[in-house]
Amino acid sequence: MYRLLFIIFLLMTSCSSVETRRITYASDLVLNGGRYEDKSWDESLEFKRFSWYQDATLNYDILITPLTSTSPFSNWLGSDKNLLQQCSEFFIALVYADVNSSGGNSLLINELTTDEQIVEKTLLDFSNQIKAHPNIIDWKIFNYKVVGLCSKSTKPSKFHVTVPGFTTQKIF
């Protein structure tokens, strides 16, 4: 009897002491070189990466970089290249949300576009081009959603992303 009570006591106290850890992590990711039709280049595209983990599970992830008309990667915009002239600033964002995370990709995109001066743009050509790049397989980010963020504001864009249960991340 004492043995059974002791086992029940151990199970109850061990379960109650488990602490969930929610951490955010910032890093950089570099895309080296590219190709579009008959053009190729060696320049790099550097993404800022912001990741939200619960224990060892990646819940949310954002990779974001500004894109200018002078970057050879702007060729990947294809027919959408005119967006670079229509926007004061233009950003490429790759967003990911774990299927078990509440809110999904739309939570992250809504956070990135809370400023009414920033508008989400669909980028089919860029999405197809970046997903064909060899680094995408190495990084295991082939199932990320690719979006453009067009800022109409003349002042530099600042993004603040708040994910429920985590600290707010300041991006740019």
MARFI-494703 format. One record per residue: residue number from 1; residue in one letter; x, y, z of N, C-alpha, C in turn. Coordinates in pm, whole numbers. Each point is the difference from the previous one (the first is absolute). Example, Ala and Ser with C-alpha at 12.3 -4.5 7.8 and 13.67 -1.06 7.14 Angstrom:
// MARFI-494703
<atom resi="1" resn="a" n_x="1319" n_y="-569" n_z="780" ca_x="-89" ca_y="119" ca_z="0" c_x="90" c_y="120" c_z="0"/>
<atom resi="2" resn="s" n_x="-35" n_y="105" n_z="-72" ca_x="82" ca_y="119" ca_z="6" c_x="-77" c_y="109" c_z="73"/>
// end
This chain:
// MARFI-494703
<atom resi="1" resn="m" n_x="82" n_y="-120" n_z="0" ca_x="-82" ca_y="120" ca_z="0" c_x="86" c_y="126" c_z="0"/>
<atom resi="2" resn="y" n_x="104" n_y="2" n_z="88" ca_x="88" ca_y="117" ca_z="5" c_x="74" c_y="19" c_z="-132"/>
<atom resi="3" resn="r" n_x="34" n_y="-113" n_z="-60" ca_x="71" ca_y="6" ca_z="-128" c_x="-89" c_y="65" c_z="-106"/>
<atom resi="4" resn="l" n_x="-126" n_y="-35" n_z="-5" ca_x="-94" ca_y="57" ca_z="-97" c_x="-19" c_y="149" c_z="25"/>
<atom resi="5" resn="l" n_x="-16" n_y="39" n_z="125" ca_x="-13" ca_y="143" ca_z="33" c_x="126" c_y="77" c_z="-37"/>
<atom resi="6" resn="f" n_x="116" n_y="-60" n_z="23" ca_x="126" ca_y="65" ca_z="-34" c_x="11" c_y="21" c_z="-152"/>
<atom resi="7" resn="i" n_x="-38" n_y="-100" n_z="-77" ca_x="5" ca_y="11" ca_z="-147" c_x="-97" c_y="108" c_z="-48"/>
<atom resi="8" resn="i" n_x="-119" n_y="5" n_z="55" ca_x="-97" ca_y="104" ca_z="-37" c_x="54" c_y="137" c_z="36"/>
<atom resi="9" resn="f" n_x="59" n_y="12" n_z="117" ca_x="59" ca_y="128" ca_z="43" c_x="111" c_y="44" c_z="-96"/>
<atom resi="10" resn="l" n_x="87" n_y="-93" n_z="-39" ca_x="108" ca_y="32" ca_z="-94" c_x="-55" c_y="47" c_z="-135"/>
<atom resi="11" resn="l" n_x="-99" n_y="-70" n_z="-50" ca_x="-59" ca_y="38" ca_z="-128" c_x="-63" c_y="138" c_z="5"/>
<atom resi="12" resn="m" n_x="-70" n_y="29" n_z="106" ca_x="-67" ca_y="130" ca_z="11" c_x="101" c_y="113" c_z="15"/>
<atom resi="13" resn="t" n_x="103" n_y="-19" n_z="79" ca_x="97" ca_y="108" ca_z="20" c_x="90" c_y="18" c_z="-122"/>
<atom resi="14" resn="s" n_x="31" n_y="-107" n_z="-70" ca_x="86" ca_y="15" ca_z="-118" c_x="-75" c_y="71" c_z="-112"/>
<atom resi="15" resn="c" n_x="-128" n_y="-27" n_z="-16" ca_x="-78" ca_y="67" ca_z="-103" c_x="-22" c_y="148" c_z="33"/>
<atom resi="16" resn="s" n_x="-13" n_y="30" n_z="126" ca_x="-27" ca_y="139" ca_z="36" c_x="124" c_y="88" c_z="-9"/>
<atom resi="17" resn="s" n_x="117" n_y="-62" n_z="-3" ca_x="122" ca_y="81" ca_z="-6" c_x="50" c_y="22" c_z="-142"/>
<atom resi="18" resn="v" n_x="-66" n_y="-59" n_z="-98" ca_x="41" ca_y="21" ca_z="-138" c_x="-32" c_y="144" c_z="-39"/>
<atom resi="19" resn="e" n_x="99" n_y="67" n_z="-51" ca_x="-14" ca_y="141" ca_z="-34" c_x="12" c_y="14" c_z="-152"/>
<atom resi="20" resn="t" n_x="-96" n_y="64" n_z="-63" ca_x="12" ca_y="21" ca_z="-144" c_x="86" c_y="122" c_z="-25"/>
<atom resi="21" resn="r" n_x="85" n_y="-11" n_z="-98" ca_x="89" ca_y="110" ca_z="-34" c_x="-40" c_y="57" c_z="-135"/>
<atom resi="22" resn="r" n_x="-18" n_y="129" n_z="-2" ca_x="-31" ca_y="71" ca_z="-124" c_x="112" c_y="100" c_z="-23"/>
<atom resi="23" resn="i" n_x="72" n_y="-22" n_z="-107" ca_x="112" ca_y="89" ca_z="-29" c_x="-11" c_y="53" c_z="-143"/>
<atom resi="24" resn="t" n_x="60" n_y="115" n_z="-21" ca_x="12" ca_y="57" ca_z="-134" c_x="148" c_y="6" c_z="-33"/>
<atom resi="25" resn="y" n_x="28" n_y="-13" n_z="-126" ca_x="138" ca_y="-6" ca_z="-44" c_x="14" c_y="81" c_z="-127"/>
<atom resi="26" resn="a" n_x="101" n_y="84" n_z="-7" ca_x="27" ca_y="81" ca_z="-119" c_x="134" c_y="-42" c_z="-60"/>
<atom resi="27" resn="s" n_x="4" n_y="-8" n_z="-133" ca_x="123" ca_y="-37" ca_z="-69" c_x="-5" c_y="54" c_z="-142"/>
<atom resi="28" resn="d" n_x="100" n_y="-33" n_z="-78" ca_x="5" ca_y="39" ca_z="-141" c_x="8" c_y="-125" c_z="-86"/>
<atom resi="29" resn="l" n_x="-53" n_y="10" n_z="-121" ca_x="7" ca_y="-107" ca_z="-98" c_x="43" c_y="64" c_z="-132"/>
<atom resi="30" resn="v" n_x="97" n_y="-58" n_z="-67" ca_x="52" ca_y="60" ca_z="-122" c_x="-26" c_y="-93" c_z="-118"/>
<atom resi="31" resn="l" n_x="-61" n_y="56" n_z="-103" ca_x="-25" ca_y="-70" ca_z="-125" c_x="112" c_y="40" c_z="-96"/>
<atom resi="32" resn="n" n_x="81" n_y="-95" n_z="-40" ca_x="117" ca_y="29" ca_z="-83" c_x="-29" c_y="-25" c_z="-148"/>
<atom resi="33" resn="g" n_x="14" n_y="104" n_z="-80" ca_x="-13" ca_y="-12" ca_z="-144" c_x="-142" c_y="-28" c_z="-46"/>
<atom resi="34" resn="g" n_x="-20" n_y="14" n_z="-128" ca_x="-131" ca_y="-26" ca_z="-56" c_x="4" c_y="-6" c_z="-151"/>
<atom resi="35" resn="r" n_x="-113" n_y="-38" n_z="-57" ca_x="-14" ca_y="-12" ca_z="-144" c_x="-143" c_y="37" c_z="-37"/>
<atom resi="36" resn="y" n_x="-12" n_y="72" n_z="-111" ca_x="-132" ca_y="30" ca_z="-55" c_x="14" c_y="3" c_z="-152"/>
<atom resi="37" resn="e" n_x="-73" n_y="-88" n_z="-66" ca_x="8" ca_y="-16" ca_z="-145" c_x="146" c_y="-16" c_z="-41"/>
<atom resi="38" resn="d" n_x="55" n_y="90" n_z="-82" ca_x="139" ca_y="-15" ca_z="-46" c_x="99" c_y="78" c_z="86"/>
<atom resi="39" resn="k" n_x="-45" n_y="59" n_z="111" ca_x="87" ca_y="78" ca_z="88" c_x="36" c_y="-82" c_z="124"/>
<atom resi="40" resn="s" n_x="124" n_y="18" n_z="46" ca_x="39" ca_y="-59" ca_z="128" c_x="89" c_y="100" c_z="73"/>
<atom resi="41" resn="w" n_x="7" n_y="-11" n_z="132" ca_x="77" ca_y="94" ca_z="81" c_x="52" c_y="-69" c_z="125"/>
<atom resi="42" resn="d" n_x="103" n_y="62" n_z="58" ca_x="64" ca_y="-53" ca_z="121" c_x="-35" c_y="78" c_z="125"/>
<atom resi="43" resn="e" n_x="-73" n_y="109" n_z="-13" ca_x="-36" ca_y="82" ca_z="116" c_x="-84" c_y="-82" c_z="98"/>
<atom resi="44" resn="s" n_x="-9" n_y="50" n_z="122" ca_x="-76" ca_y="-68" ca_z="105" c_x="-123" c_y="80" c_z="40"/>
<atom resi="45" resn="l" n_x="-99" n_y="-70" n_z="48" ca_x="-120" ca_y="61" ca_z="56" c_x="-5" c_y="-42" c_z="146"/>
<atom resi="46" resn="e" n_x="11" n_y="98" n_z="92" ca_x="8" ca_y="-31" ca_z="142" c_x="-135" c_y="24" c_z="68"/>
<atom resi="47" resn="f" n_x="-53" n_y="-105" n_z="58" ca_x="-126" ca_y="6" ca_z="73" c_x="27" c_y="13" c_z="149"/>
<atom resi="48" resn="k" n_x="-82" n_y="79" n_z="68" ca_x="-7" ca_y="-2" ca_z="146" c_x="-102" c_y="-108" c_z="35"/>
<atom resi="49" resn="r" n_x="36" n_y="-85" n_z="95" ca_x="-89" ca_y="-110" ca_z="37" c_x="-43" c_y="16" c_z="144"/>
<atom resi="50" resn="f" n_x="-130" n_y="-15" n_z="23" ca_x="-58" ca_y="8" ca_z="134" c_x="-84" c_y="-126" c_z="21"/>
<atom resi="51" resn="s" n_x="36" n_y="-78" n_z="103" ca_x="-64" ca_y="-129" ca_z="25" c_x="-59" c_y="-3" c_z="140"/>
<atom resi="52" resn="w" n_x="-116" n_y="-62" n_z="11" ca_x="-70" ca_y="-15" ca_z="128" c_x="-12" c_y="-149" c_z="30"/>
<atom resi="53" resn="y" n_x="62" n_y="-42" n_z="111" ca_x="0" ca_y="-141" ca_z="39" c_x="-75" c_y="-19" c_z="130"/>
<atom resi="54" resn="q" n_x="-70" n_y="-113" n_z="9" ca_x="-52" ca_y="-48" ca_z="127" c_x="69" c_y="-133" c_z="25"/>
<atom resi="55" resn="d" n_x="82" n_y="-3" n_z="104" ca_x="90" ca_y="-113" ca_z="25" c_x="87" c_y="-19" c_z="-125"/>
<atom resi="56" resn="a" n_x="-3" n_y="-116" n_z="-62" ca_x="84" ca_y="-24" ca_z="-118" c_x="-78" c_y="13" c_z="-131"/>
<atom resi="57" resn="t" n_x="-124" n_y="45" n_z="8" ca_x="-86" ca_y="8" ca_z="-118" c_x="0" c_y="141" c_z="-57"/>
<atom resi="58" resn="l" n_x="29" n_y="10" n_z="-129" ca_x="-8" ca_y="128" ca_z="-69" c_x="-147" c_y="29" c_z="-28"/>
<atom resi="59" resn="n" n_x="-55" n_y="102" n_z="67" ca_x="-141" ca_y="36" ca_z="-20" c_x="-18" c_y="98" c_z="-114"/>
<atom resi="60" resn="y" n_x="84" n_y="104" n_z="-4" ca_x="-11" ca_y="105" ca_z="-101" c_x="140" c_y="40" c_z="-46"/>
<atom resi="61" resn="d" n_x="8" n_y="45" n_z="-124" ca_x="129" ca_y="43" ca_z="-55" c_x="-24" c_y="106" c_z="-106"/>
<atom resi="62" resn="i" n_x="80" n_y="106" n_z="3" ca_x="-5" ca_y="105" ca_z="-102" c_x="142" c_y="23" c_z="-51"/>
<atom resi="63" resn="l" n_x="15" n_y="-1" n_z="-131" ca_x="124" ca_y="44" ca_z="-65" c_x="-38" c_y="123" c_z="-80"/>
<atom resi="64" resn="i" n_x="73" n_y="109" n_z="17" ca_x="-38" ca_y="125" ca_z="-67" c_x="124" c_y="75" c_z="-46"/>
<atom resi="65" resn="t" n_x="-12" n_y="61" n_z="-117" ca_x="110" ca_y="79" ca_z="-55" c_x="-55" c_y="111" c_z="-88"/>
<atom resi="66" resn="p" n_x="65" n_y="116" n_z="1" ca_x="-40" ca_y="104" ca_z="-96" c_x="48" c_y="-40" c_z="-139"/>
<atom resi="67" resn="l" n_x="-73" n_y="41" n_z="-102" ca_x="38" ca_y="-27" ca_z="-138" c_x="-5" c_y="130" c_z="-78"/>
<atom resi="68" resn="t" n_x="108" n_y="32" n_z="-69" ca_x="6" ca_y="122" ca_z="-80" c_x="11" c_y="-36" c_z="-148"/>
<atom resi="69" resn="s" n_x="-24" n_y="98" n_z="-85" ca_x="6" ca_y="-24" ca_z="-145" c_x="143" c_y="-27" c_z="-47"/>
<atom resi="70" resn="t" n_x="101" n_y="38" n_z="79" ca_x="139" ca_y="-25" ca_z="-38" c_x="46" c_y="-142" c_z="33"/>
<atom resi="71" resn="s" n_x="-75" n_y="-72" n_z="81" ca_x="35" ca_y="-137" ca_z="35" c_x="-32" c_y="-92" c_z="-117"/>
<atom resi="72" resn="p" n_x="93" n_y="-90" n_z="-37" ca_x="-31" ca_y="-94" ca_z="-107" c_x="-116" c_y="-93" c_z="35"/>
<atom resi="73" resn="f" n_x="-26" n_y="-17" n_z="130" ca_x="-112" ca_y="-85" ca_z="42" c_x="-135" c_y="63" c_z="-36"/>
<atom resi="74" resn="s" n_x="-1" n_y="129" n_z="-33" ca_x="-125" ca_y="64" ca_z="-43" c_x="-50" c_y="-60" c_z="-131"/>
<atom resi="75" resn="n" n_x="89" n_y="-64" n_z="-77" ca_x="-43" ca_y="-68" ca_z="-122" c_x="-102" c_y="-109" c_z="29"/>
<atom resi="76" resn="w" n_x="9" n_y="-60" n_z="119" ca_x="-92" ca_y="-106" ca_z="37" c_x="-144" c_y="50" c_z="13"/>
<atom resi="77" resn="l" n_x="-19" n_y="129" n_z="9" ca_x="-137" ca_y="54" ca_z="7" c_x="-73" c_y="-17" c_z="-133"/>
<atom resi="78" resn="g" n_x="74" n_y="-18" n_z="-108" ca_x="-61" ca_y="-19" ca_z="-131" c_x="-89" c_y="117" c_z="-37"/>
<atom resi="79" resn="s" n_x="-126" n_y="-30" n_z="-30" ca_x="-95" ca_y="105" ca_z="-41" c_x="-38" c_y="93" c_z="115"/>
<atom resi="80" resn="d" n_x="35" n_y="-35" n_z="123" ca_x="-30" ca_y="85" ca_z="116" c_x="113" c_y="98" c_z="32"/>
<atom resi="81" resn="k" n_x="101" n_y="9" n_z="-84" ca_x="117" ca_y="86" ca_z="28" c_x="-40" c_y="147" c_z="15"/>
<atom resi="82" resn="n" n_x="-110" n_y="40" n_z="-62" ca_x="-47" ca_y="139" ca_z="12" c_x="-38" c_y="37" c_z="143"/>
<atom resi="83" resn="l" n_x="-22" n_y="-98" n_z="87" ca_x="-31" ca_y="28" ca_z="141" c_x="112" c_y="78" c_z="67"/>
<atom resi="84" resn="l" n_x="122" n_y="-21" n_z="-43" ca_x="114" ca_y="68" ca_z="62" c_x="-7" c_y="151" c_z="-21"/>
<atom resi="85" resn="q" n_x="-58" n_y="44" n_z="-111" ca_x="-15" ca_y="143" ca_z="-25" c_x="-126" c_y="56" c_z="68"/>
<atom resi="86" resn="q" n_x="-98" n_y="-84" n_z="26" ca_x="-125" ca_y="45" ca_z="61" c_x="11" c_y="13" c_z="152"/>
<atom resi="87" resn="c" n_x="104" n_y="-56" n_z="59" ca_x="14" ca_y="-4" ca_z="146" c_x="121" c_y="82" c_z="44"/>
<atom resi="88" resn="s" n_x="-13" n_y="68" n_z="114" ca_x="116" ca_y="69" ca_z="58" c_x="105" c_y="-101" c_z="44"/>
<atom resi="89" resn="e" n_x="-47" n_y="-109" n_z="59" ca_x="86" ca_y="-112" ca_z="40" c_x="-74" c_y="-127" c_z="-36"/>
<atom resi="90" resn="f" n_x="76" n_y="-103" n_z="-37" ca_x="-61" ca_y="-128" ca_z="-34" c_x="78" c_y="-109" c_z="72"/>
<atom resi="91" resn="f" n_x="-74" n_y="-91" n_z="62" ca_x="60" ca_y="-110" ca_z="76" c_x="-52" c_y="-133" c_z="-53"/>
<atom resi="92" resn="i" n_x="86" n_y="-100" n_z="6" ca_x="-39" ca_y="-137" ca_z="-26" c_x="-6" c_y="-69" c_z="136"/>
<atom resi="93" resn="a" n_x="-110" n_y="-68" n_z="28" ca_x="-14" ca_y="-73" ca_z="126" c_x="-38" c_y="-144" c_z="-30"/>
<atom resi="94" resn="l" n_x="66" n_y="-91" n_z="67" ca_x="-36" ca_y="-141" ca_z="-2" c_x="-54" c_y="-31" c_z="139"/>
<atom resi="95" resn="v" n_x="-123" n_y="-48" n_z="8" ca_x="-63" ca_y="-23" ca_z="130" c_x="-39" c_y="-147" c_z="14"/>
<atom resi="96" resn="y" n_x="10" n_y="-48" n_z="123" ca_x="-34" ca_y="-139" ca_z="31" c_x="-71" c_y="-5" c_z="134"/>
<atom resi="97" resn="a" n_x="-103" n_y="-82" n_z="5" ca_x="-68" ca_y="-29" ca_z="127" c_x="-23" c_y="-151" c_z="6"/>
<atom resi="98" resn="d" n_x="35" n_y="-60" n_z="111" ca_x="-25" ca_y="-142" ca_z="22" c_x="-150" c_y="-26" c_z="-10"/>
<atom resi="99" resn="v" n_x="-37" n_y="-116" n_z="-54" ca_x="-142" ca_y="-30" ca_z="-18" c_x="-77" c_y="-1" c_z="131"/>
<atom resi="100" resn="n" n_x="68" n_y="-25" n_z="111" ca_x="-66" ca_y="-2" ca_z="130" c_x="-3" c_y="137" c_z="68"/>
<atom resi="101" resn="s" n_x="60" n_y="100" n_z="-63" ca_x="3" ca_y="135" ca_z="58" c_x="-127" c_y="75" c_z="-35"/>
<atom resi="102" resn="s" n_x="-56" n_y="68" n_z="97" ca_x="-122" ca_y="76" ca_z="-27" c_x="32" c_y="123" c_z="-83"/>
<atom resi="103" resn="g" n_x="-87" n_y="30" n_z="-92" ca_x="18" ca_y="119" ca_z="-83" c_x="66" c_y="-26" c_z="-133"/>
<atom resi="104" resn="g" n_x="90" n_y="-95" n_z="-7" ca_x="65" ca_y="-35" ca_z="-125" c_x="81" c_y="114" c_z="-60"/>
<atom resi="105" resn="n" n_x="28" n_y="-13" n_z="-131" ca_x="76" ca_y="103" ca_z="-71" c_x="-69" c_y="135" c_z="4"/>
<atom resi="106" resn="s" n_x="-133" n_y="0" n_z="0" ca_x="-73" ca_y="127" ca_z="-2" c_x="28" c_y="83" c_z="125"/>
<atom resi="107" resn="l" n_x="27" n_y="-65" n_z="113" ca_x="36" ca_y="74" ca_z="122" c_x="126" c_y="82" c_z="-23"/>
<atom resi="108" resn="l" n_x="102" n_y="-63" n_z="-59" ca_x="126" ca_y="70" ca_z="-24" c_x="-15" c_y="109" c_z="-105"/>
<atom resi="109" resn="i" n_x="-73" n_y="-29" n_z="-107" ca_x="-19" ca_y="100" ca_z="-106" c_x="-79" c_y="119" c_z="53"/>
<atom resi="110" resn="n" n_x="-101" n_y="-26" n_z="81" ca_x="-76" ca_y="110" ca_z="61" c_x="88" c_y="85" c_z="90"/>
<atom resi="111" resn="e" n_x="91" n_y="-63" n_z="74" ca_x="92" ca_y="75" ca_z="86" c_x="95" c_y="86" c_z="-83"/>
<atom resi="112" resn="l" n_x="44" n_y="-52" n_z="-115" ca_x="92" ca_y="75" ca_z="-86" c_x="-70" c_y="116" c_z="-70"/>
<atom resi="113" resn="t" n_x="-131" n_y="-7" n_z="-13" ca_x="-75" ca_y="104" ca_z="-73" c_x="-91" c_y="80" c_z="92"/>
<atom resi="114" resn="t" n_x="31" n_y="9" n_z="129" ca_x="-85" ca_y="80" ca_z="90" c_x="7" c_y="148" c_z="-34"/>
<atom resi="115" resn="d" n_x="113" n_y="46" n_z="-50" ca_x="12" ca_y="139" ca_z="-45" c_x="-79" c_y="12" c_z="-130"/>
<atom resi="116" resn="e" n_x="-94" n_y="92" n_z="-5" ca_x="-85" ca_y="14" ca_z="-120" c_x="78" c_y="41" c_z="-124"/>
<atom resi="117" resn="q" n_x="124" n_y="46" n_z="18" ca_x="85" ca_y="37" ca_z="-114" c_x="68" c_y="-121" c_z="-63"/>
<atom resi="118" resn="i" n_x="-11" n_y="-117" n_z="62" ca_x="64" ca_y="-121" ca_z="-52" c_x="-108" c_y="-93" c_z="-54"/>
<atom resi="119" resn="v" n_x="17" n_y="-39" n_z="-126" ca_x="-100" ca_y="-82" ca_z="-69" c_x="65" c_y="-131" c_z="-43"/>
<atom resi="120" resn="e" n_x="-71" n_y="-110" n_z="23" ca_x="48" ca_y="-132" ca_z="-44" c_x="-19" c_y="-14" c_z="-150"/>
<atom resi="121" resn="k" n_x="99" n_y="-58" n_z="-67" ca_x="-6" ca_y="-26" ca_z="-144" c_x="29" c_y="-148" c_z="-26"/>
<atom resi="122" resn="t" n_x="-77" n_y="-60" n_z="-88" ca_x="23" ca_y="-138" ca_z="-40" c_x="111" c_y="-2" c_z="-105"/>
<atom resi="123" resn="l" n_x="96" n_y="-89" n_z="18" ca_x="116" ca_y="-5" ca_z="-90" c_x="19" c_y="-142" c_z="-54"/>
<atom resi="124" resn="l" n_x="-78" n_y="-37" n_z="-100" ca_x="7" ca_y="-136" ca_z="-53" c_x="134" c_y="-28" c_z="-67"/>
<atom resi="125" resn="d" n_x="47" n_y="92" n_z="-84" ca_x="128" ca_y="-21" ca_z="-70" c_x="115" c_y="-12" c_z="100"/>
<atom resi="126" resn="f" n_x="8" n_y="93" n_z="95" ca_x="108" ca_y="-3" ca_z="100" c_x="-8" c_y="-129" c_z="82"/>
<atom resi="127" resn="s" n_x="-119" n_y="-40" n_z="37" ca_x="-19" ca_y="-121" ca_z="79" c_x="52" c_y="-122" c_z="-76"/>
<atom resi="128" resn="n" n_x="-33" n_y="-11" n_z="-127" ca_x="47" ca_y="-113" ca_z="-80" c_x="151" c_y="2" c_z="-15"/>
<atom resi="129" resn="q" n_x="58" n_y="118" n_z="-21" ca_x="145" ca_y="11" ca_z="-19" c_x="76" c_y="-34" c_z="128"/>
<atom resi="130" resn="i" n_x="-43" n_y="54" n_z="113" ca_x="74" ca_y="-26" ca_z="124" c_x="-13" c_y="-145" c_z="43"/>
<atom resi="131" resn="k" n_x="-114" n_y="-61" n_z="-26" ca_x="-20" ca_y="-140" ca_z="39" c_x="80" c_y="-95" c_z="-88"/>
<atom resi="132" resn="a" n_x="49" n_y="48" n_z="-115" ca_x="85" ca_y="-81" ca_z="-87" c_x="149" c_y="15" c_z="35"/>
<atom resi="133" resn="h" n_x="33" n_y="91" n_z="90" ca_x="140" ca_y="23" ca_z="37" c_x="51" c_y="-115" c_z="87"/>
<atom resi="134" resn="p" n_x="124" n_y="-47" n_z="-23" ca_x="51" ca_y="-114" ca_z="77" c_x="7" c_y="23" c_z="151"/>
<atom resi="135" resn="n" n_x="23" n_y="123" n_z="45" ca_x="8" ca_y="26" ca_z="144" c_x="-132" c_y="-26" c_z="71"/>
<atom resi="136" resn="i" n_x="-110" n_y="11" n_z="-70" ca_x="-132" ca_y="-20" ca_z="63" c_x="-12" c_y="-142" c_z="54"/>
<atom resi="137" resn="i" n_x="50" n_y="-97" n_z="-75" ca_x="-4" ca_y="-139" ca_z="46" c_x="94" c_y="-17" c_z="120"/>
<atom resi="138" resn="d" n_x="119" n_y="61" n_z="-8" ca_x="95" ca_y="-9" ca_z="112" c_x="-59" c_y="57" c_z="128"/>
<atom resi="139" resn="w" n_x="-71" n_y="111" n_z="-11" ca_x="-58" ca_y="66" ca_z="117" c_x="-132" c_y="-62" c_z="44"/>
<atom resi="140" resn="k" n_x="-57" n_y="-84" n_z="-85" ca_x="-130" ca_y="-63" ca_z="28" c_x="-111" c_y="104" c_z="19"/>
<atom resi="141" resn="i" n_x="-2" n_y="98" n_z="-90" ca_x="-103" ca_y="104" ca_z="8" c_x="-87" c_y="2" c_z="-126"/>
<atom resi="142" resn="f" n_x="-13" n_y="-116" n_z="-65" ca_x="-76" ca_y="-7" ca_z="-124" c_x="-151" c_y="12" c_z="20"/>
<atom resi="143" resn="n" n_x="-50" n_y="-17" n_z="122" ca_x="-145" ca_y="14" ca_z="24" c_x="-37" c_y="133" c_z="65"/>
<atom resi="144" resn="y" n_x="86" n_y="99" n_z="-12" ca_x="-28" ca_y="134" ca_z="51" c_x="-82" c_y="77" c_z="-103"/>
<atom resi="145" resn="k" n_x="-86" n_y="88" n_z="47" ca_x="-77" ca_y="86" ca_z="-90" c_x="83" c_y="124" c_z="-31"/>
<atom resi="146" resn="v" n_x="9" n_y="35" n_z="-128" ca_x="77" ca_y="116" ca_z="-45" c_x="-96" c_y="114" c_z="-27"/>
<atom resi="147" resn="v" n_x="24" n_y="115" n_z="63" ca_x="-85" ca_y="118" ca_z="-21" c_x="89" c_y="123" c_z="-20"/>
<atom resi="148" resn="g" n_x="-54" n_y="97" n_z="-71" ca_x="65" ca_y="130" ca_z="-13" c_x="-67" c_y="97" c_z="95"/>
<atom resi="149" resn="l" n_x="77" n_y="92" n_z="54" ca_x="-52" ca_y="103" ca_z="89" c_x="38" c_y="135" c_z="-59"/>
<atom resi="150" resn="c" n_x="-100" n_y="73" n_z="-44" ca_x="20" ca_y="129" ca_z="-66" c_x="-31" c_y="112" c_z="98"/>
<atom resi="151" resn="s" n_x="101" n_y="82" n_z="28" ca_x="-19" ca_y="113" ca_z="90" c_x="-20" c_y="126" c_z="-83"/>
<atom resi="152" resn="k" n_x="-109" n_y="69" n_z="25" ca_x="-29" ca_y="126" ca_z="-69" c_x="56" c_y="120" c_z="77"/>
<atom resi="153" resn="s" n_x="45" n_y="-23" n_z="122" ca_x="49" ca_y="108" ca_z="87" c_x="140" c_y="44" c_z="-44"/>
<atom resi="154" resn="t" n_x="28" n_y="129" n_z="18" ca_x="133" ca_y="52" ca_z="-34" c_x="99" c_y="-20" c_z="114"/>
<atom resi="155" resn="k" n_x="-49" n_y="-29" n_z="120" ca_x="92" ca_y="-26" ca_z="112" c_x="32" c_y="-150" c_z="3"/>
<atom resi="156" resn="p" n_x="118" n_y="-37" n_z="51" ca_x="39" ca_y="-141" ca_z="1" c_x="-101" c_y="-87" c_z="75"/>
<atom resi="157" resn="s" n_x="-26" n_y="-117" n_z="-56" ca_x="-98" ca_y="-91" ca_z="59" c_x="56" c_y="-69" c_z="124"/>
<atom resi="158" resn="k" n_x="-86" n_y="-14" n_z="98" ca_x="34" ca_y="-74" ca_z="121" c_x="-111" c_y="-102" c_z="21"/>
<atom resi="159" resn="f" n_x="40" n_y="-122" n_z="21" ca_x="-96" ca_y="-107" ca_z="23" c_x="13" c_y="-46" c_z="145"/>
<atom resi="160" resn="h" n_x="-114" n_y="-16" n_z="66" ca_x="-5" ca_y="-57" ca_z="135" c_x="-96" c_y="-118" c_z="-10"/>
<atom resi="161" resn="v" n_x="51" n_y="-118" n_z="30" ca_x="-81" ca_y="-121" ca_z="-11" c_x="-26" c_y="-54" c_z="139"/>
<atom resi="162" resn="t" n_x="-129" n_y="-11" n_z="33" ca_x="-41" ca_y="-55" ca_z="129" c_x="-72" c_y="-132" c_z="-23"/>
<atom resi="163" resn="v" n_x="58" n_y="-105" n_z="53" ca_x="-61" ca_y="-133" ca_z="-5" c_x="-49" c_y="-30" c_z="141"/>
<atom resi="164" resn="p" n_x="-127" n_y="-39" n_z="17" ca_x="-53" ca_y="-26" ca_z="134" c_x="88" c_y="-100" c_z="77"/>
<atom resi="165" resn="g" n_x="34" n_y="39" n_z="123" ca_x="80" ca_y="-85" ca_z="86" c_x="150" c_y="21" c_z="-11"/>
<atom resi="166" resn="f" n_x="43" n_y="88" n_z="-92" ca_x="142" ca_y="26" ca_z="-22" c_x="28" c_y="149" c_z="14"/>
<atom resi="167" resn="t" n_x="127" n_y="35" n_z="11" ca_x="37" ca_y="141" ca_z="4" c_x="-10" c_y="60" c_z="-140"/>
<atom resi="168" resn="t" n_x="-29" n_y="129" n_z="-7" ca_x="-10" ca_y="70" ca_z="-128" c_x="138" c_y="11" c_z="-63"/>
<atom resi="169" resn="q" n_x="5" n_y="-24" n_z="-131" ca_x="125" ca_y="11" ca_z="-74" c_x="0" c_y="127" c_z="-83"/>
<atom resi="170" resn="k" n_x="107" n_y="77" n_z="9" ca_x="16" ca_y="120" ca_z="-83" c_x="83" c_y="-39" c_z="-121"/>
<atom resi="171" resn="i" n_x="-60" n_y="18" n_z="-117" ca_x="65" ca_y="-38" ca_z="-124" c_x="28" c_y="126" c_z="-79"/>
<atom resi="172" resn="f" n_x="122" n_y="27" n_z="-29" ca_x="49" ca_y="119" ca_z="-72" c_x="-23" c_y="124" c_z="80"/>
// end
